[in-house]
Amino acid sequence: MGAIDVVFAVLLGLSIVWGFWRGLTRELVSMIAWVIIGVLVYRYSSWVGQWLPFEAPPVVHVAVGAGVIVVLGVIAAAIIGRLLRSAVTASKLAGADRVLGALFGAARGALVMLLIAALVVEAGFSDTHVWRNSASGPYLEHVWHWMAGTVPNHRVPLVMVSGG
């Protein structure tokens, strides 16, 4: 087991423990909330930034507007997550919620490992000694190449922040 494998094992273990501790309900609320927050930031950060009571370059207004949306979204998600968690606990499904949360954590950990492998491959570091001598690196690289071959070659355009 190489250094990469140890890092991946720790990452996967922490993700499983985190998922077990939070439970599936809070994990799903969190994931859905981050998607919604991302959409809201993308669509409304410049609009929120226009209402800020200070003079600054437009990029600052957009950044602060995005920050306001993120903070309010995280607060709302935390409240909703706690309410749903209380309902799950009251319904005696807390054990199942935690086990399913651990499974969700395992899936999330595997996805993070795959994203790290994608970064390693795309950055050209997959030929390094450390990567090649790991048990998981070449396997994840193979999965990444398979996935990259099944997805159409679309590039996501960078979002440009304009002054207007």
TORLO-517675 format. One line per field, with one value per atom (N, C-alpha, C): residue number from 0; chain; z, y, x. Coordinates in pm, 1 decimal, always signed. Example, Ala and Ser with C-alpha at 12.3 -4.5 7.8 and 13.67 -1.06 7.14 Angstrom:
% residues 2
seq	c(0 0 0 1 1 1) $
mol	c(A A A A A A) $
c3	c(+780.0 +780.0 +780.0 +708.0 +714.0 +787.0) $
c2	c(-569.0 -450.0 -330.0 -225.0 -106.0 +3.0) $
c1	c(+1319.0 +1230.0 +1320.0 +1285.0 +1367.0 +1290.0) $
% end
This chain:
% residues 164
seq	c(0 0 0 1 1 1 2 2 2 3 3 3 4 4 4 5 5 5 6 6 6 7 7 7 8 8 8 9 9 9 10 10 10 11 11 11 12 12 12 13 13 13 14 14 14 15 15 15 16 16 16 17 17 17 18 18 18 19 19 19 20 20 20 21 21 21 22 22 22 23 23 23 24 24 24 25 25 25 26 26 26 27 27 27 28 28 28 29 29 29 30 30 30 31 31 31 32 32 32 33 33 33 34 34 34 35 35 35 36 36 36 37 37 37 38 38 38 39 39 39 40 40 40 41 41 41 42 42 42 43 43 43 44 44 44 45 45 45 46 46 46 47 47 47 48 48 48 49 49 49 50 50 50 51 51 51 52 52 52 53 53 53 54 54 54 55 55 55 56 56 56 57 57 57 58 58 58 59 59 59 60 60 60 61 61 61 62 62 62 63 63 63 64 64 64 65 65 65 66 66 66 67 67 67 68 68 68 69 69 69 70 70 70 71 71 71 72 72 72 73 73 73 74 74 74 75 75 75 76 76 76 77 77 77 78 78 78 79 79 79 80 80 80 81 81 81 82 82 82 83 83 83 84 84 84 85 85 85 86 86 86 87 87 87 88 88 88 89 89 89 90 90 90 91 91 91 92 92 92 93 93 93 94 94 94 95 95 95 96 96 96 97 97 97 98 98 98 99 99 99 100 100 100 101 101 101 102 102 102 103 103 103 104 104 104 105 105 105 106 106 106 107 107 107 108 108 108 109 109 109 110 110 110 111 111 111 112 112 112 113 113 113 114 114 114 115 115 115 116 116 116 117 117 117 118 118 118 119 119 119 120 120 120 121 121 121 122 122 122 123 123 123 124 124 124 125 125 125 126 126 126 127 127 127 128 128 128 129 129 129 130 130 130 131 131 131 132 132 132 133 133 133 134 134 134 135 135 135 136 136 136 137 137 137 138 138 138 139 139 139 140 140 140 141 141 141 142 142 142 143 143 143 144 144 144 145 145 145 146 146 146 147 147 147 148 148 148 149 149 149 150 150 150 151 151 151 152 152 152 153 153 153 154 154 154 155 155 155 156 156 156 157 157 157 158 158 158 159 159 159 160 160 160 161 161 161 162 162 162 163 163 163) $
mol	c(A A A A A A A A A A A A A A A A A A A A A A A A A A A A A A A A A A A A A A A A A A A A A A A A A A A A A A A A A A A A A A A A A A A A A A A A A A A A A A A A A A A A A A A A A A A A A A A A A A A A A A A A A A A A A A A A A A A A A A A A A A A A A A A A A A A A A A A A A A A A A A A A A A A A A A A A A A A A A A A A A A A A A A A A A A A A A A A A A A A A A A A A A A A A A A A A A A A A A A A A A A A A A A A A A A A A A A A A A A A A A A A A A A A A A A A A A A A A A A A A A A A A A A A A A A A A A A A A A A A A A A A A A A A A A A A A A A A A A A A A A A A A A A A A A A A A A A A A A A A A A A A A A A A A A A A A A A A A A A A A A A A A A A A A A A A A A A A A A A A A A A A A A A A A A A A A A A A A A A A A A A A A A A A A A A A A A A A A A A A A A A A A A A A A A A A A A A A A A A A A A A A A A A A A A A A A A A A A A A A A A A A A A A A A A A A A A A A A A A A A A A A A A A A A A A A A A A A A A A A A A A A A A A A A A A A A A A A A A A A A A A A A A A A A A A A A) $
c3	c(+0.0 +0.0 +0.0 -102.7 -115.1 -44.4 -52.3 +13.6 -41.0 -171.1 -232.2 -175.9 -160.9 -108.2 +35.6 +114.5 +253.1 +254.4 +170.9 +163.5 +120.8 +18.1 -28.2 +77.9 +150.5 +255.7 +367.6 +406.3 +510.7 +461.2 +337.4 +279.5 +275.7 +229.3 +222.2 +361.8 +454.6 +591.7 +656.8 +640.4 +697.8 +635.5 +505.8 +439.8 +489.5 +511.0 +563.2 +705.2 +788.7 +927.1 +929.0 +846.5 +839.5 +795.2 +694.2 +648.0 +754.5 +828.0 +936.3 +1045.8 +1081.5 +1189.6 +1152.7 +1030.2 +988.5 +947.3 +891.3 +843.6 +702.0 +634.2 +494.8 +479.4 +573.0 +561.8 +552.9 +646.8 +645.9 +529.3 +489.3 +374.6 +247.0 +226.4 +107.0 +109.5 +225.7 +236.8 +204.1 +254.4 +229.0 +80.8 +17.2 -124.4 -209.8 -183.7 -258.9 -234.9 -110.7 -77.9 -154.7 -163.7 -235.4 -384.1 -441.2 -582.3 -598.3 -510.4 -516.8 -492.8 -394.6 -366.1 -488.6 -552.5 -672.5 -782.7 -805.1 -906.9 -868.5 -741.7 -696.9 -709.1 -673.9 -687.9 -834.3 -920.7 -1063.8 -1121.0 -1079.1 -1137.7 -1069.9 -938.2 -865.8 -791.0 -797.2 -719.0 -764.0 -893.0 -937.5 -895.6 -897.4 -855.6 -706.7 -625.0 -481.1 -458.2 -533.9 -519.9 -548.3 -633.2 -664.4 -543.4 -449.2 -333.2 -218.5 -235.2 -127.7 -112.3 +11.8 +37.0 +37.9 -51.0 -55.8 -200.0 -225.7 -358.6 -369.0 -475.2 -500.0 -646.4 -697.9 -834.6 -846.4 -965.2 -983.2 -939.5 -959.9 -920.9 -769.7 -693.7 -547.7 -509.7 -576.0 -548.2 -579.9 -691.5 -728.4 -626.6 -586.0 -489.4 -354.5 -308.1 -179.5 -192.3 -306.0 -329.3 -325.3 -386.0 -382.1 -239.0 -163.1 -23.7 +59.5 +36.6 +108.8 +76.6 -50.4 -90.2 -26.3 -26.2 +32.2 +181.5 +253.3 +398.7 +429.2 +361.3 +385.6 +346.0 +236.9 +194.0 +292.6 +345.6 +443.9 +572.0 +614.8 +734.7 +712.1 +596.9 +566.3 +559.5 +496.2 +485.4 +622.5 +709.4 +844.2 +921.7 +910.0 +979.5 +925.5 +793.4 +732.1 +767.6 +763.1 +797.1 +939.6 +1031.3 +1172.4 +1193.2 +1126.8 +1138.9 +1084.3 +967.8 +910.7 +994.9 +1047.4 +1133.7 +1258.8 +1315.3 +1432.5 +1398.1 +1280.5 +1238.4 +1218.8 +1160.1 +1139.1 +1273.1 +1364.8 +1497.0 +1570.7 +1560.8 +1627.2 +1567.2 +1441.0 +1375.7 +1393.4 +1474.1 +1504.4 +1383.1 +1286.4 +1169.0 +1173.8 +1290.8 +1302.8 +1265.6 +1304.1 +1271.9 +1121.9 +1055.3 +909.9 +842.2 +894.6 +838.8 +847.5 +958.3 +976.1 +885.6 +873.6 +786.1 +641.0 +598.7 +462.6 +444.9 +550.5 +545.8 +525.7 +590.0 +571.1 +427.3 +369.2 +228.8 +137.2 +167.9 +92.3 +106.3 +226.9 +250.0 +169.7 +158.3 +77.8 -68.9 -118.4 -257.7 -278.4 -183.8 -194.2 -190.4 -100.4 -92.0 -220.8 -279.6 -406.8 -517.1 -517.8 -617.7 -600.4 -477.5 -452.2 -497.0 -469.2 -514.4 -667.1 -733.8 -879.6 -932.6 -866.5 -908.6 -889.8 -781.6 -761.1 -871.9 -905.4 -1014.2 -1146.0 -1169.9 -1292.6 -1297.2 -1184.4 -1179.7 -1204.9 -1145.0 -1164.3 -1311.5 -1371.9 -1512.0 -1603.7 -1586.3 -1675.7 -1657.7 -1540.3 -1516.6 -1561.5 -1601.9 -1652.6 -1546.1 -1425.1 -1316.9 -1300.5 -1391.8 -1375.4 -1405.0 -1459.3 -1485.1 -1371.3 -1262.8 -1151.0 -1079.7 -1014.5 -942.1 -831.8 -760.2 -648.5 -699.9 -811.0 -865.5 -921.1 -996.5 -1058.5 -955.5 -841.7 -739.4 -642.2 -658.9 -570.7 -627.8 -540.2 -584.8 -645.3 -592.2 -635.2 -751.2 -764.6 -867.2 -1008.6 -1054.9 -1191.2 -1213.3 -1110.7 -1122.7 -1141.5 -1058.2 -1070.8 -1204.1 -1249.0 -1379.7 -1491.0 -1482.1 -1580.9 -1580.1 -1461.0 -1449.9 -1509.3 -1481.5 -1535.5 -1688.6 -1746.4 -1892.6 -1950.9 -1884.4 -1930.8 -1926.7 -1814.4 -1802.1 -1903.5 -1921.3 -2016.0 -2157.9 -2187.2 -2319.7 -2342.3 -2235.5 -2249.9 -2247.0 -2206.5 -2196.2 -2319.3 -2382.4 -2496.7 -2456.8 -2549.7 -2522.7 -2521.4 -2415.4 -2397.7 -2296.1 -2325.4 -2231.4 -2169.4 -2038.1 -1967.8 -1979.3 -2034.6 -2047.2 -1910.8 -1897.0 -1772.8 -1762.0 -1644.2 -1621.5 -1608.3 -1690.9 -1687.1 -1604.7 -1516.1 -1434.3 -1507.4 -1541.5 -1615.5 -1524.6 -1570.8 -1491.2 -1505.7 -1587.6 -1610.4 -1581.5) $
c2	c(-117.3 +0.0 +123.5 +205.8 +325.4 +444.9 +555.5 +678.4 +724.3 +711.5 +751.5 +666.6 +537.4 +447.3 +482.3 +519.8 +560.0 +685.4 +782.4 +906.3 +873.9 +790.2 +753.7 +675.6 +585.7 +508.9 +600.6 +695.8 +791.6 +876.4 +923.5 +1005.0 +928.5 +805.7 +723.2 +694.1 +660.2 +633.3 +753.4 +870.4 +992.2 +1023.7 +1002.9 +1029.3 +934.7 +808.7 +711.8 +749.2 +781.9 +820.6 +947.0 +1044.1 +1169.3 +1141.3 +1055.0 +1019.6 +946.2 +856.2 +784.5 +881.3 +973.0 +1067.3 +1159.6 +1207.7 +1300.8 +1230.1 +1112.8 +1041.0 +1082.7 +995.2 +1019.9 +1144.8 +1167.1 +1281.8 +1412.0 +1433.7 +1558.9 +1564.5 +1449.7 +1447.7 +1488.4 +1434.2 +1469.6 +1615.2 +1661.9 +1803.0 +1890.9 +1854.4 +1931.5 +1932.4 +1815.7 +1807.0 +1887.8 +1872.1 +1946.4 +2095.7 +2132.4 +2274.4 +2334.3 +2262.5 +2316.9 +2333.2 +2242.8 +2258.5 +2382.8 +2397.9 +2515.1 +2642.6 +2641.2 +2759.0 +2793.6 +2693.5 +2718.4 +2784.3 +2735.8 +2796.0 +2939.0 +2960.1 +3095.2 +3191.2 +3145.7 +3230.9 +3265.1 +3165.8 +3187.4 +3287.5 +3275.2 +3358.9 +3493.3 +3501.6 +3621.8 +3696.2 +3653.4 +3721.5 +3865.4 +3892.0 +4031.6 +4115.0 +4055.2 +4128.9 +4162.1 +4063.9 +4088.5 +4191.4 +4181.7 +4275.6 +4419.7 +4440.7 +4577.0 +4645.7 +4569.2 +4625.7 +4658.6 +4629.6 +4655.3 +4805.2 +4853.3 +4998.3 +5059.2 +5015.7 +5076.2 +5077.7 +5167.2 +5178.3 +5085.7 +5010.4 +4919.4 +4877.3 +4819.2 +4766.5 +4660.5 +4645.4 +4548.5 +4406.3 +4365.5 +4229.9 +4210.8 +4315.9 +4308.1 +4293.6 +4369.9 +4358.5 +4217.7 +4162.1 +4026.7 +3925.1 +3939.0 +3845.5 +3853.5 +3974.5 +3989.7 +3939.8 +3966.8 +3914.7 +3762.8 +3700.6 +3554.4 +3506.2 +3577.3 +3540.1 +3548.1 +3651.1 +3666.4 +3549.3 +3513.4 +3401.6 +3271.5 +3249.1 +3125.8 +3119.2 +3228.3 +3228.6 +3203.3 +3274.3 +3254.7 +3113.6 +3061.7 +2925.9 +2820.5 +2837.2 +2741.3 +2745.4 +2864.5 +2876.6 +2808.1 +2833.9 +2771.4 +2619.3 +2570.7 +2425.9 +2363.1 +2432.2 +2379.3 +2367.3 +2467.3 +2463.6 +2349.5 +2339.4 +2232.7 +2095.6 +2082.7 +1955.7 +1913.0 +2008.0 +1974.5 +1935.0 +2004.8 +1969.4 +1828.9 +1799.3 +1666.0 +1558.2 +1589.4 +1493.9 +1464.4 +1567.1 +1547.2 +1458.3 +1479.7 +1397.5 +1252.1 +1230.2 +1093.8 +1026.5 +1099.6 +1044.2 +1009.1 +1095.8 +1070.6 +949.9 +921.4 +809.9 +676.6 +674.6 +553.3 +499.4 +585.8 +544.6 +593.5 +636.9 +695.4 +595.5 +468.9 +368.4 +347.8 +331.8 +315.2 +440.6 +555.8 +682.2 +690.1 +646.6 +651.0 +549.9 +429.7 +329.4 +377.2 +428.9 +481.8 +603.7 +681.5 +793.8 +746.7 +635.4 +579.0 +531.6 +469.4 +428.1 +549.0 +653.7 +778.6 +833.4 +827.5 +873.2 +793.1 +662.3 +578.7 +620.1 +645.2 +689.2 +825.2 +915.3 +1047.8 +1036.4 +954.1 +934.5 +877.3 +781.2 +723.7 +829.0 +913.3 +1020.2 +1119.2 +1155.2 +1247.0 +1182.8 +1053.8 +984.4 +986.0 +966.1 +968.5 +1108.1 +1211.1 +1347.9 +1378.8 +1329.9 +1347.8 +1275.6 +1154.8 +1080.8 +1156.5 +1215.6 +1293.7 +1410.8 +1478.1 +1589.4 +1540.8 +1428.3 +1372.6 +1337.6 +1271.6 +1230.4 +1352.0 +1443.9 +1559.4 +1655.0 +1657.1 +1743.5 +1676.5 +1550.8 +1481.7 +1419.7 +1400.4 +1343.3 +1192.8 +1131.5 +989.2 +899.0 +952.9 +872.8 +877.7 +944.4 +954.6 +820.0 +803.2 +679.0 +652.9 +756.8 +742.2 +694.8 +751.5 +715.3 +572.9 +539.3 +406.8 +295.1 +323.5 +221.0 +207.1 +286.7 +272.7 +165.5 +103.3 +1.6 +65.9 +180.6 +242.7 +340.1 +402.5 +504.3 +456.8 +351.4 +304.0 +257.2 +196.7 +153.6 +274.4 +377.9 +499.1 +568.5 +564.3 +621.8 +550.1 +417.4 +338.2 +376.3 +389.6 +429.4 +568.1 +659.6 +795.2 +793.3 +716.7 +709.0 +649.8 +549.0 +490.3 +593.9 +666.9 +768.4 +880.2 +924.6 +1032.9 +990.6 +861.7 +813.2 +802.2 +798.1 +784.7 +917.8 +1023.2 +1154.9 +1236.2 +1303.0 +1388.1 +1494.2 +1533.7 +1628.1 +1771.0 +1806.8 +1942.8 +2013.4 +2133.9 +2215.9 +2315.7 +2332.8 +2429.4 +2565.4 +2665.6 +2797.6 +2861.8 +2934.8 +3007.4 +3120.9 +3143.5 +3251.6 +3380.6 +3474.8 +3602.4 +3700.8 +3770.6 +3871.3 +4003.3 +4061.3 +4187.6 +4300.9 +4420.5 +4538.6 +4582.1 +4519.8 +4568.9 +4475.2) $
c1	c(+86.0 +0.0 +90.5 +74.6 +156.2 +94.7 +163.6 +118.1 -16.5 -35.4 -162.9 -276.3 -250.1 -352.9 -389.4 -291.0 -317.7 -404.7 -370.2 -449.7 -592.4 -606.9 -740.8 -818.0 -752.3 -819.3 -867.5 -784.0 -823.8 -940.0 -931.0 -1037.7 -1169.5 -1164.0 -1284.5 -1339.0 -1251.0 -1294.4 -1359.6 -1298.7 -1357.3 -1492.4 -1505.0 -1632.2 -1740.8 -1705.5 -1802.9 -1844.3 -1747.0 -1778.0 -1863.2 -1826.6 -1903.2 -2047.0 -2064.7 -2198.7 -2277.8 -2211.6 -2279.1 -2322.0 -2233.5 -2262.3 -2378.2 -2380.1 -2484.7 -2612.9 -2603.6 -2720.5 -2756.3 -2830.4 -2866.4 -2952.0 -3043.1 -3133.0 -3055.1 -2965.5 -2888.5 -2791.1 -2736.6 -2645.8 -2719.4 -2839.2 -2915.9 -2959.9 -3004.5 -3042.7 -2922.8 -2807.8 -2686.5 -2651.6 -2656.4 -2622.2 -2720.0 -2847.6 -2948.6 -2932.8 -2905.3 -2887.8 -2770.9 -2659.0 -2543.2 -2572.1 -2650.3 -2688.7 -2775.8 -2874.5 -2962.6 -2883.3 -2794.7 -2711.6 -2627.1 -2570.4 -2490.1 -2570.2 -2691.3 -2778.5 -2813.9 -2848.0 -2882.7 -2765.0 -2647.0 -2528.1 -2506.1 -2516.2 -2494.7 -2595.3 -2720.1 -2825.2 -2843.9 -2821.1 -2863.0 -2753.0 -2627.8 -2524.2 -2503.9 -2513.2 -2497.4 -2618.3 -2737.2 -2856.5 -2849.9 -2811.5 -2796.9 -2687.1 -2579.2 -2468.6 -2506.4 -2605.7 -2650.9 -2712.6 -2762.5 -2830.9 -2735.7 -2609.3 -2513.9 -2490.4 -2486.4 -2482.9 -2342.5 -2254.9 -2121.9 -2072.2 -1978.5 -1919.8 -1799.4 -1794.9 -1683.0 -1689.7 -1584.3 -1589.9 -1699.5 -1756.8 -1866.0 -1830.5 -1706.0 -1668.3 -1678.8 -1653.0 -1665.9 -1812.7 -1899.1 -2042.7 -2093.3 -2048.3 -2090.6 -2038.5 -1913.2 -1854.7 -1925.3 -1952.4 -2021.8 -2165.7 -2229.9 -2364.7 -2366.4 -2265.0 -2254.3 -2234.4 -2151.5 -2128.5 -2255.0 -2334.1 -2461.1 -2553.4 -2562.4 -2648.5 -2600.5 -2469.9 -2415.6 -2445.4 -2420.6 -2443.9 -2591.4 -2680.0 -2823.5 -2867.7 -2813.0 -2847.0 -2800.6 -2680.8 -2628.4 -2711.7 -2749.6 -2834.0 -2968.1 -3030.5 -3159.6 -3145.8 -3039.8 -3019.0 -2996.8 -2924.3 -2900.5 -3031.2 -3115.6 -3245.1 -3330.8 -3340.0 -3420.2 -3362.6 -3231.1 -3166.7 -3194.3 -3187.4 -3214.3 -3360.5 -3451.9 -3593.4 -3619.8 -3564.6 -3584.4 -3516.9 -3400.3 -3329.4 -3411.7 -3472.6 -3558.7 -3677.3 -3735.1 -3848.7 -3805.9 -3689.2 -3639.7 -3612.4 -3550.9 -3522.0 -3650.8 -3750.4 -3878.6 -3950.3 -3925.4 -3994.1 -3921.1 -3818.4 -3741.8 -3665.4 -3636.1 -3559.7 -3415.2 -3371.6 -3237.7 -3128.5 -3143.9 -3042.7 -3028.7 -3142.0 -3138.9 -3085.1 -3121.1 -3073.2 -2921.2 -2865.7 -2719.9 -2648.6 -2703.7 -2641.8 -2645.6 -2759.5 -2769.2 -2678.8 -2661.8 -2568.5 -2425.6 -2389.3 -2255.1 -2236.1 -2339.3 -2331.0 -2317.2 -2391.4 -2379.0 -2237.2 -2183.2 -2046.2 -1945.4 -1968.2 -1878.5 -1883.9 -2004.2 -2018.0 -1952.5 -1971.5 -1909.9 -1757.7 -1706.2 -1561.7 -1504.9 -1575.4 -1530.6 -1531.9 -1632.8 -1639.7 -1525.1 -1494.8 -1382.7 -1251.7 -1235.0 -1114.6 -1105.6 -1219.1 -1220.7 -1188.1 -1238.4 -1207.1 -1058.8 -1001.1 -856.6 -780.1 -823.5 -758.9 -771.4 -887.1 -905.8 -808.8 -791.8 -696.3 -554.0 -519.0 -384.4 -361.9 -459.8 -446.8 -441.7 -535.6 -543.4 -426.7 -366.1 -249.9 -120.3 -128.4 -11.1 +78.0 +24.9 +104.7 +84.0 +11.7 -18.7 +101.3 +208.3 +328.1 +428.7 +394.5 +488.1 +501.2 +613.1 +643.3 +540.0 +503.9 +408.9 +273.5 +227.6 +96.9 +98.8 +200.5 +210.4 +227.0 +290.6 +312.7 +196.5 +94.0 -22.1 -114.6 -189.4 -284.5 -409.0 -449.8 -574.5 -557.5 -441.6 -421.4 -448.8 -381.3 -406.0 -550.3 -610.9 -750.7 -841.8 -823.6 -904.6 -878.5 -754.9 -720.9 -797.1 -803.0 -877.5 -1025.6 -1084.0 -1225.0 -1245.0 -1151.8 -1162.9 -1159.2 -1067.6 -1059.6 -1187.7 -1242.6 -1368.0 -1479.8 -1489.9 -1594.8 -1575.5 -1452.6 -1425.8 -1462.2 -1451.4 -1487.6 -1636.8 -1715.0 -1859.8 -1932.9 -1864.0 -1927.0 -1889.9 -1987.4 -1954.0 -1851.4 -1770.2 -1662.3 -1715.1 -1782.8 -1832.9 -1746.2 -1712.6 -1636.9 -1732.6 -1724.2 -1807.8 -1740.9 -1811.5 -1748.8 -1730.2 -1622.2 -1599.1 -1699.1 -1751.1 -1845.9 -1766.4 -1796.8 -1726.7 -1809.0 -1744.0 -1810.6 -1798.2 -1912.4 -1908.8 -1951.6 -1925.6 -1958.3 -2101.9 -2180.2 -2315.6 -2419.7) $
% end
